[in-house]
Amino acid sequence: MKAPTAANKPPDRQGGGHPQRWLILGVICLAQLTVLLDNTVLNVAIPSLTTELKASSTDIQWMINAYALVQSGLLLTAGSSADRYGRKKLLATGLALFGIGSLAAGLAQSAGQLIAARAGMGIGGALLMTTTLAVVVQIFDDSERVKAIGIWTTVAMLGFASGPLIGGFMLDHFWWGAIFLLNIPVALLALVAVLALVPESKNPAGDRPDLLGALLSTVGMTAVVYVIITGPEHGWSSGQVLVSGAVGVVALAAFVRWELRVPYPMLDMHFFRNQRFVGAVAGSILVAFGMTGSLYLLTQHLQFVLGYGPLEAGLRTAPLAVTVVVLNLAGVGARLLAKWGTPRTIALGMACVAAGLAAIAVLGGGGYQGMLAGLVLIGVGAALAGPAMANALMSAIPPEKAGVGAGVNGTVAEFGNGLGVAVLGAVLNSRFAALVPAAAGAVSLPAALAAAGSTQERGRIRDAFASGLETSQLVGSAAVLAGGLLAALLLKRAEAHDAAVQGMEQGAGRSAGEGAEELSDRRSAPSAPVPPE
């Protein structure tokens, strides 16, 4: 039998995890950064794509949405497949697919080719987003996992902060295809490192594939995400949106029913009886809701109200990302979690995010200086609540189902992202239409300003838009605070329940031990003499 190498040696959970865990974490972060950079860089390239590929606004939306739809629909399936067939194997497959898709995108000659390439990249992205977190759970023990997950989430902020800068540099010196070809050497380097260093792990039970569950979850999640993405554009009552929503609801309902009946479910629905799991899911959705929704509104505020260009606006949101990066690399959230526990850490983090949103709403109208405090507060809250939430979710799922847990984590984040943009965007539009009924039919603020007949009317339109942004941020703040308190309450109750169960088990164990000891004493005691007849 072949002796295990250092790279393939199973992690020693009592001794801090895999001996090369920090090096492996670096490799995993490199793989994840490939995906996150690509998505942020693409936004900077939209003007070039519009000109050189003669892409319409619909084409541009599909270049972005094709990736999001495919990735969101496949996250659960990708996580389940990683558990069944091997997380290292599918991590390497994801890097290969993402690299091939990047090559096809960089060489695309039409908008249709680029949309197809982006959809293919979404398959690789789904595999990478699930397997990277699943491997982190496998190679780190409980004492270091929160810090490792914090570093893993930091990569998202690095991609968010550096993507526009890298994209701007590439477009200034090369043609638009270079932003995709840049992914190839990074993906190749990560692939070689994964094959050399990352240990293989999979569910030892070797469950059979749940093909119908995979199909139903993919159709359901794709339809729901499509509704969230296109609802604001087509109208929530349009036939296209209603039909897609109905398909999503029916498919997901069938998925739940099937998973409750099948002997080898892709997602065990009994997880939702665990208050720790439910609290972590609810909190994760609301963290994503507040973060993505606020950034969506903040970008418009910086550009349309304060007059910054796209690159300038991106740079002015950087303090949020920098705060998250610094705090997670310093391990602040992990230390606070060890001292305060999960519920209190999440409650504090969500309260900071809510306070940041409120600060931007109240102070942001006066200029960028008023926003800065809010951005830093949101960053502090995300650095505290994000890793704690992800760790709570992954801890509520058995280690052999780590891929499914990562799929759930990614799915709820995608759902929260879309929900934040849709809900807060709807609040913004409703408030804007109520204040300026004449501009209610405009598709955007620039269109409303262009249709204005006077300088005074344009001023009223800007003020109404700013008021709509303020209302939306306050609604987001209230939702995040309420959701954070609810998640903390559920997690607190789960901890109390677990402690009670553990106490009962220990008490039963002591009683059994005392009973066995008493029986042993009776057997070893000398027998009483029998009186003579």
C-alpha positions as CSV (number, residue, x, y, z in Angstrom):
1,M,0.0,0.0,0.0
2,K,1.3,3.4,-1.0
3,A,2.3,5.6,1.9
4,P,0.5,9.0,2.1
5,T,2.5,12.0,1.0
6,A,2.6,15.3,2.9
7,A,0.1,16.8,0.5
8,N,-2.3,13.8,0.7
9,K,-2.0,13.1,4.4
10,P,-5.4,13.4,6.1
11,P,-5.6,16.4,8.4
12,D,-4.9,15.9,12.1
13,R,-7.9,17.7,13.6
14,Q,-6.4,17.6,17.1
15,G,-3.1,19.1,16.1
16,G,-4.2,22.2,14.2
17,G,-5.3,20.6,10.9
18,H,-3.2,19.8,7.8
19,P,0.5,20.5,8.3
20,Q,0.6,22.6,5.1
21,R,-2.7,24.3,5.7
22,W,-1.6,27.9,5.4
23,L,0.2,27.3,2.2
24,I,-2.8,25.4,0.8
25,L,-5.0,28.4,1.9
26,G,-2.9,30.7,-0.2
27,V,-3.4,28.4,-3.2
28,I,-7.1,28.3,-2.6
29,C,-7.3,32.1,-2.3
30,L,-5.4,32.5,-5.6
31,A,-7.9,30.2,-7.3
32,Q,-10.8,32.2,-5.8
33,L,-9.3,35.6,-6.7
34,T,-9.3,34.5,-10.4
35,V,-13.1,34.4,-10.4
36,L,-13.7,37.5,-8.3
37,L,-11.3,39.7,-10.3
38,D,-12.9,38.7,-13.6
39,N,-16.4,39.8,-12.5
40,T,-15.3,43.3,-11.2
41,V,-12.9,43.9,-14.2
42,L,-15.8,43.3,-16.6
43,N,-17.8,46.3,-15.4
44,V,-14.9,48.6,-16.3
45,A,-14.8,47.1,-19.8
46,I,-18.4,47.7,-20.7
47,P,-17.8,50.9,-22.8
48,S,-15.1,49.2,-24.8
49,L,-17.3,46.1,-25.4
50,T,-20.2,48.4,-26.5
51,T,-17.9,50.1,-29.1
52,E,-15.8,47.2,-30.4
53,L,-18.3,44.4,-30.5
54,K,-21.2,46.7,-31.3
55,A,-23.0,45.3,-28.3
56,S,-26.4,46.6,-27.3
57,S,-27.4,47.3,-23.7
58,T,-29.2,43.9,-23.7
59,D,-26.1,42.2,-24.9
60,I,-24.1,43.9,-22.1
61,Q,-26.6,42.7,-19.5
62,W,-26.4,39.1,-20.7
63,M,-22.6,39.2,-20.7
64,I,-22.9,39.9,-17.0
65,N,-26.0,37.9,-16.2
66,A,-25.1,34.7,-18.2
67,Y,-22.2,34.1,-15.7
68,A,-24.4,34.9,-12.6
69,L,-27.3,32.7,-13.8
70,V,-25.1,29.7,-14.5
71,Q,-23.0,30.0,-11.4
72,S,-26.0,30.5,-9.1
73,G,-27.9,27.6,-10.6
74,L,-25.1,25.2,-10.2
75,L,-23.7,26.0,-6.7
76,L,-25.6,23.3,-4.9
77,T,-25.0,20.7,-7.6
78,A,-21.3,21.6,-7.6
79,G,-21.0,21.3,-3.9
80,S,-22.7,18.0,-3.8
81,S,-20.6,16.7,-6.7
82,A,-17.4,17.7,-4.8
83,D,-18.5,15.7,-1.8
84,R,-19.2,12.6,-3.9
85,Y,-16.3,12.7,-6.4
86,G,-13.6,14.6,-4.6
87,R,-13.1,18.2,-3.7
88,K,-9.5,18.5,-5.1
89,K,-10.6,16.8,-8.3
90,L,-13.5,19.3,-8.9
91,L,-11.4,22.3,-7.8
92,A,-8.9,21.4,-10.5
93,T,-11.7,20.9,-13.0
94,G,-13.1,24.3,-12.1
95,L,-9.8,26.0,-12.7
96,A,-9.4,24.3,-16.0
97,L,-13.0,25.2,-17.2
98,F,-12.5,28.8,-16.0
99,G,-9.2,29.1,-17.9
100,I,-10.7,27.6,-21.1
101,G,-13.7,29.9,-20.8
102,S,-11.4,32.9,-20.3
103,L,-9.5,32.0,-23.5
104,A,-12.8,31.7,-25.5
105,A,-14.0,35.1,-24.0
106,G,-10.7,36.9,-24.9
107,L,-10.8,35.6,-28.5
108,A,-14.6,36.2,-29.0
109,Q,-15.5,38.0,-32.2
110,S,-19.1,38.8,-31.4
111,A,-21.4,39.5,-28.5
112,G,-23.0,36.1,-28.8
113,Q,-19.7,34.3,-28.5
114,L,-18.7,36.3,-25.5
115,I,-22.0,35.6,-23.8
116,A,-21.5,31.8,-24.4
117,A,-18.0,32.0,-23.1
118,R,-19.2,33.8,-19.9
119,A,-21.8,31.1,-19.4
120,G,-19.0,28.4,-19.6
121,M,-16.9,30.4,-17.1
122,G,-19.9,30.3,-14.8
123,I,-19.6,26.5,-14.6
124,G,-16.0,26.8,-13.5
125,G,-16.9,29.6,-11.1
126,A,-19.5,27.5,-9.4
127,L,-17.0,24.7,-8.9
128,L,-14.4,27.1,-7.5
129,M,-16.7,28.9,-5.1
130,T,-17.9,25.7,-3.5
131,T,-14.7,23.6,-3.5
132,T,-12.4,26.3,-2.1
133,L,-14.5,26.8,1.1
134,A,-15.1,23.0,1.4
135,V,-11.3,22.4,1.4
136,V,-10.8,25.2,4.0
137,V,-13.2,23.3,6.3
138,Q,-11.4,20.1,5.8
139,I,-7.8,21.3,6.4
140,F,-8.4,23.6,9.4
141,D,-9.5,22.5,12.9
142,D,-12.0,24.4,15.0
143,S,-9.3,26.6,16.7
144,E,-8.2,28.2,13.4
145,R,-11.1,27.8,11.0
146,V,-12.7,31.2,11.7
147,K,-9.5,33.0,10.9
148,A,-9.0,30.9,7.8
149,I,-12.6,31.6,6.6
150,G,-11.9,35.3,7.4
151,I,-8.9,35.3,5.0
152,W,-11.0,33.4,2.5
153,T,-13.7,36.1,2.5
154,T,-11.0,38.8,2.4
155,V,-10.2,37.7,-1.1
156,A,-13.7,38.8,-2.2
157,M,-12.9,42.3,-1.0
158,L,-9.5,42.3,-2.6
159,G,-11.1,41.4,-5.9
160,F,-13.7,44.2,-5.4
161,A,-11.1,46.8,-4.6
162,S,-8.4,45.9,-7.1
163,G,-10.6,44.8,-10.0
164,P,-11.5,48.3,-11.4
165,L,-7.8,49.4,-11.1
166,I,-6.4,46.4,-12.9
167,G,-9.2,46.7,-15.5
168,G,-8.5,50.3,-16.1
169,F,-4.7,49.7,-16.5
170,M,-5.3,46.8,-18.9
171,L,-7.7,48.8,-21.1
172,D,-5.4,51.7,-21.2
173,H,-2.6,49.6,-22.6
174,F,-4.2,46.6,-24.4
175,W,-7.5,45.7,-26.2
176,W,-10.5,44.5,-24.2
177,G,-9.8,40.8,-24.7
178,A,-6.7,41.2,-22.5
179,I,-8.9,41.4,-19.3
180,F,-10.0,37.8,-19.9
181,L,-6.6,36.5,-21.1
182,L,-5.1,37.8,-17.9
183,N,-7.0,35.0,-16.1
184,I,-5.2,32.2,-18.0
185,P,-1.7,32.4,-16.4
186,V,-3.3,32.9,-12.9
187,A,-5.5,29.9,-13.5
188,L,-2.6,27.7,-14.7
189,L,-0.4,28.7,-11.7
190,A,-3.3,27.9,-9.3
191,L,-4.0,24.6,-11.1
192,V,-0.4,23.4,-10.8
193,A,-0.4,24.4,-7.1
194,V,-3.7,22.6,-6.4
195,L,-2.5,19.4,-8.0
196,A,0.8,19.5,-6.0
197,L,-0.4,20.7,-2.6
198,V,-4.2,20.3,-2.0
199,P,-5.2,17.0,-0.3
200,E,-8.0,15.0,-1.8
201,S,-11.1,14.6,0.4
202,K,-14.6,13.3,-0.2
203,N,-17.6,11.8,1.6
204,P,-16.5,8.4,2.7
205,A,-20.0,7.1,2.4
206,G,-19.9,7.4,-1.3
207,D,-23.6,8.3,-1.8
208,R,-25.2,7.7,-5.1
209,P,-25.7,10.8,-7.4
210,D,-29.0,12.6,-6.9
211,L,-29.5,13.5,-10.6
212,L,-33.1,14.6,-10.3
213,G,-32.3,16.7,-7.3
214,A,-29.5,18.4,-9.2
215,L,-31.8,19.1,-12.2
216,L,-34.5,20.6,-10.0
217,S,-32.2,22.7,-7.9
218,T,-30.4,24.0,-11.0
219,V,-33.7,24.9,-12.8
220,G,-35.2,26.4,-9.7
221,M,-32.3,28.6,-8.6
222,T,-31.6,29.8,-12.2
223,A,-35.2,30.8,-12.6
224,V,-35.4,32.6,-9.2
225,V,-32.1,34.5,-9.8
226,Y,-33.3,35.4,-13.3
227,V,-36.4,37.0,-11.8
228,I,-34.4,38.9,-9.3
229,I,-32.0,40.2,-12.0
230,T,-34.6,41.1,-14.7
231,G,-37.5,42.1,-12.5
232,P,-36.5,45.8,-12.1
233,E,-35.9,46.1,-15.9
234,H,-39.0,44.3,-17.2
235,G,-41.4,45.1,-14.4
236,W,-42.3,42.7,-11.6
237,S,-45.8,42.1,-13.1
238,S,-44.6,41.4,-16.6
239,G,-45.4,38.0,-18.1
240,Q,-41.7,37.1,-18.6
241,V,-40.9,37.7,-14.9
242,L,-44.1,36.0,-13.6
243,V,-43.6,32.9,-15.7
244,S,-40.0,32.6,-14.6
245,G,-41.0,33.1,-11.0
246,A,-43.6,30.4,-11.3
247,V,-41.1,28.0,-12.9
248,G,-38.6,28.7,-10.0
249,V,-41.2,28.2,-7.3
250,V,-42.5,24.9,-8.7
251,A,-39.0,23.5,-9.4
252,L,-37.8,24.4,-5.9
253,A,-41.0,23.0,-4.2
254,A,-40.5,19.8,-6.2
255,F,-36.8,19.8,-5.2
256,V,-37.7,20.0,-1.5
257,R,-40.3,17.2,-1.8
258,W,-37.9,15.0,-3.7
259,E,-35.1,15.6,-1.2
260,L,-37.3,14.5,1.7
261,R,-38.1,11.2,-0.1
262,V,-34.8,10.2,-1.7
263,P,-32.5,8.0,0.4
264,Y,-29.3,9.9,-0.7
265,P,-30.4,13.6,-0.8
266,M,-28.2,16.2,-2.4
267,L,-29.3,18.6,0.4
268,D,-30.6,17.0,3.6
269,M,-33.7,19.1,4.4
270,H,-33.4,18.0,8.1
271,F,-30.6,20.6,8.3
272,F,-33.3,23.2,8.4
273,R,-34.5,21.8,11.8
274,N,-31.2,23.0,13.2
275,Q,-31.6,26.5,14.6
276,R,-27.8,27.1,14.2
277,F,-28.1,26.4,10.4
278,V,-31.3,28.5,10.0
279,G,-29.8,31.4,11.9
280,A,-26.6,31.3,9.8
281,V,-28.6,31.1,6.6
282,A,-30.8,34.0,7.5
283,G,-27.9,36.1,8.7
284,S,-25.8,35.3,5.5
285,I,-28.7,36.5,3.3
286,L,-29.0,39.8,5.1
287,V,-25.3,40.5,5.2
288,A,-25.2,40.0,1.4
289,F,-28.5,42.0,1.2
290,G,-27.0,45.0,3.1
291,M,-23.6,44.9,1.5
292,T,-24.5,44.5,-2.2
293,G,-27.6,46.7,-2.0
294,S,-25.7,49.5,-0.3
295,L,-22.9,49.4,-2.8
296,Y,-25.4,49.4,-5.6
297,L,-27.0,52.6,-4.2
298,L,-23.7,54.1,-3.2
299,T,-22.2,53.8,-6.7
300,Q,-25.2,55.7,-8.1
301,H,-24.9,58.4,-5.4
302,L,-21.2,59.0,-6.1
303,Q,-21.7,59.2,-9.8
304,F,-25.2,60.7,-10.3
305,V,-25.4,63.0,-7.2
306,L,-21.8,63.9,-6.4
307,G,-20.6,63.8,-10.0
308,Y,-17.6,61.3,-9.8
309,G,-16.6,59.2,-12.8
310,P,-16.7,55.4,-12.7
311,L,-13.1,54.9,-11.7
312,E,-13.2,57.8,-9.1
313,A,-16.4,56.3,-7.6
314,G,-14.7,52.9,-7.4
315,L,-11.7,54.4,-5.6
316,R,-14.0,56.1,-3.1
317,T,-15.6,52.8,-2.1
318,A,-12.2,51.3,-1.4
319,P,-12.2,52.2,2.3
320,L,-14.9,49.6,2.9
321,A,-12.8,46.8,1.2
322,V,-9.6,48.0,2.9
323,T,-11.3,47.8,6.4
324,V,-12.4,44.3,5.8
325,V,-9.0,43.2,4.5
326,V,-7.1,44.7,7.4
327,L,-9.4,43.3,10.1
328,N,-9.6,39.8,8.6
329,L,-5.8,39.6,8.0
330,A,-5.2,40.7,11.6
331,G,-7.6,38.0,12.9
332,V,-9.8,40.5,14.8
333,G,-13.0,38.7,14.1
334,A,-11.6,35.3,15.1
335,R,-10.3,36.7,18.4
336,L,-13.6,38.4,19.2
337,L,-15.5,35.2,18.3
338,A,-13.4,33.2,20.7
339,K,-14.1,35.7,23.5
340,W,-17.7,36.7,22.9
341,G,-19.2,33.7,21.1
342,T,-21.0,33.5,17.8
343,P,-24.3,35.2,18.6
344,R,-22.8,38.3,20.2
345,T,-20.2,38.6,17.5
346,I,-22.8,38.4,14.7
347,A,-25.1,40.8,16.5
348,L,-22.3,43.4,16.9
349,G,-21.2,42.9,13.2
350,M,-24.7,43.3,11.8
351,A,-25.3,46.4,14.1
352,C,-22.2,48.0,12.6
353,V,-23.3,47.3,9.1
354,A,-26.7,48.8,9.9
355,A,-25.1,51.8,11.6
356,G,-22.9,52.3,8.5
357,L,-25.9,52.3,6.2
358,A,-27.7,54.8,8.4
359,A,-24.6,57.0,8.5
360,I,-24.4,57.1,4.7
361,A,-28.1,57.9,4.5
362,V,-28.0,60.8,7.0
363,L,-24.5,62.2,6.4
364,G,-23.8,61.3,2.7
365,G,-25.9,64.0,1.2
366,G,-23.3,66.6,2.3
367,G,-20.4,65.1,0.4
368,Y,-18.0,62.2,0.4
369,Q,-16.6,63.0,3.9
370,G,-20.0,62.1,5.4
371,M,-19.9,58.7,3.6
372,L,-16.4,57.7,4.8
373,A,-17.5,56.9,8.4
374,G,-20.4,54.8,7.1
375,L,-18.1,52.9,4.7
376,V,-15.7,52.1,7.5
377,L,-18.5,51.0,9.8
378,I,-19.9,48.7,7.1
379,G,-16.4,47.2,6.6
380,V,-16.0,46.6,10.4
381,G,-19.4,44.9,10.5
382,A,-18.7,42.7,7.5
383,A,-15.3,41.7,8.9
384,L,-16.9,40.6,12.2
385,A,-20.2,39.0,11.0
386,G,-19.2,37.5,7.6
387,P,-16.6,34.9,8.8
388,A,-18.7,34.1,12.0
389,M,-21.8,33.5,9.9
390,A,-19.9,31.3,7.4
391,N,-18.3,29.3,10.2
392,A,-21.7,28.9,12.0
393,L,-23.3,27.6,8.8
394,M,-20.4,25.2,8.0
395,S,-20.2,24.0,11.6
396,A,-23.9,23.0,11.5
397,I,-23.3,20.6,8.6
398,P,-21.3,17.3,9.0
399,P,-17.7,17.6,7.6
400,E,-18.4,14.9,5.0
401,K,-21.0,17.3,3.6
402,A,-18.7,20.3,3.4
403,G,-19.2,20.8,-0.3
404,V,-23.0,21.0,0.1
405,G,-22.5,23.4,3.0
406,A,-20.3,25.6,0.8
407,G,-22.9,25.4,-2.0
408,V,-25.6,26.6,0.5
409,N,-23.3,29.4,1.6
410,G,-22.7,30.5,-2.0
411,T,-26.4,30.2,-2.9
412,V,-27.7,32.3,0.0
413,A,-25.0,34.9,-0.8
414,E,-26.1,35.1,-4.4
415,F,-29.8,35.3,-3.3
416,G,-29.0,38.0,-0.8
417,N,-27.0,40.0,-3.4
418,G,-29.8,39.9,-5.9
419,L,-32.4,40.6,-3.3
420,G,-30.5,43.6,-2.0
421,V,-30.3,45.2,-5.4
422,A,-33.9,44.4,-6.3
423,V,-35.6,45.5,-3.0
424,L,-33.5,48.6,-2.3
425,G,-33.6,49.6,-6.0
426,A,-37.5,49.3,-5.9
427,V,-37.6,51.5,-2.8
428,L,-35.4,54.0,-4.6
429,N,-37.6,54.1,-7.7
430,S,-40.8,54.3,-5.7
431,R,-39.6,57.2,-3.6
432,F,-38.2,59.0,-6.7
433,A,-41.5,58.6,-8.6
434,A,-43.5,59.8,-5.6
435,L,-41.4,63.0,-5.4
436,V,-41.2,63.7,-9.1
437,P,-44.2,62.1,-10.9
438,A,-43.3,63.7,-14.2
439,A,-40.0,61.8,-14.3
440,A,-41.5,58.4,-13.2
441,G,-41.3,57.0,-16.7
442,A,-37.6,57.7,-17.2
443,V,-35.4,54.6,-17.3
444,S,-32.6,56.3,-15.3
445,L,-31.5,59.5,-13.7
446,P,-29.5,60.7,-16.7
447,A,-32.6,60.1,-18.9
448,A,-34.8,62.1,-16.5
449,L,-32.2,64.9,-16.4
450,A,-32.0,65.0,-20.2
451,A,-35.8,65.3,-20.4
452,A,-35.9,68.2,-17.9
453,G,-36.9,71.5,-19.3
454,S,-35.0,73.8,-17.0
455,T,-32.2,74.1,-14.5
456,Q,-34.6,74.4,-11.7
457,E,-36.4,71.2,-12.7
458,R,-33.1,69.3,-13.0
459,G,-32.3,70.4,-9.4
460,R,-35.6,69.1,-8.2
461,I,-34.9,65.8,-9.9
462,R,-31.4,65.5,-8.3
463,D,-32.8,66.3,-4.9
464,A,-35.6,63.7,-5.4
465,F,-33.1,61.0,-6.4
466,A,-30.9,61.9,-3.4
467,S,-34.0,61.6,-1.1
468,G,-34.8,58.2,-2.7
469,L,-31.2,57.0,-2.0
470,E,-31.5,58.1,1.6
471,T,-34.8,56.3,2.1
472,S,-33.4,53.1,0.5
473,Q,-30.3,53.1,2.7
474,L,-32.5,53.5,5.9
475,V,-34.7,50.7,4.8
476,G,-31.6,48.5,4.2
477,S,-30.2,49.5,7.6
478,A,-33.4,48.5,9.4
479,A,-33.6,45.2,7.6
480,V,-30.0,44.3,8.3
481,L,-30.4,45.2,12.0
482,A,-33.6,43.2,12.4
483,G,-32.1,40.3,10.6
484,G,-28.9,40.4,12.6
485,L,-30.8,40.3,15.9
486,L,-33.0,37.5,14.6
487,A,-29.9,35.5,13.5
488,A,-28.2,36.1,16.8
489,L,-31.3,35.0,18.8
490,L,-31.6,31.8,16.8
491,L,-27.9,31.0,17.2
492,K,-28.1,31.7,21.0
493,R,-31.1,29.4,21.3
494,A,-29.2,26.7,19.3
495,E,-26.2,27.0,21.6
496,A,-28.4,26.7,24.7
497,H,-30.1,23.6,23.2
498,D,-26.8,22.0,22.4
499,A,-25.5,22.7,25.9
500,A,-28.6,21.2,27.5
501,V,-28.3,18.1,25.3
502,Q,-24.6,17.8,26.1
503,G,-25.4,18.1,29.8
504,M,-28.0,15.4,29.6
505,E,-25.6,13.1,27.8
506,Q,-22.9,13.7,30.3
507,G,-25.3,13.1,33.1
508,A,-26.5,9.8,31.5
509,G,-22.9,8.8,31.1
510,R,-22.1,9.4,34.7
511,S,-25.2,7.5,35.8
512,A,-24.2,4.6,33.6
513,G,-20.7,4.7,35.0
514,E,-21.8,4.8,38.6
515,G,-24.2,1.9,37.9
516,A,-21.5,-0.2,36.4
517,E,-19.2,0.6,39.2
518,E,-21.8,-0.4,41.8
519,L,-22.5,-3.7,40.0
520,S,-18.7,-4.4,39.8
521,D,-18.5,-3.7,43.6
522,R,-21.3,-6.2,44.3
523,R,-19.6,-8.9,42.2
524,S,-16.2,-8.4,43.8
525,A,-17.6,-8.3,47.4
526,P,-17.1,-11.6,49.4
527,S,-20.2,-13.7,49.7
528,A,-21.9,-14.0,53.2
529,P,-21.3,-17.4,54.9
530,V,-24.1,-19.8,54.6
531,P,-25.4,-20.9,58.1
532,P,-25.2,-24.6,58.8
533,E,-28.4,-26.6,58.7
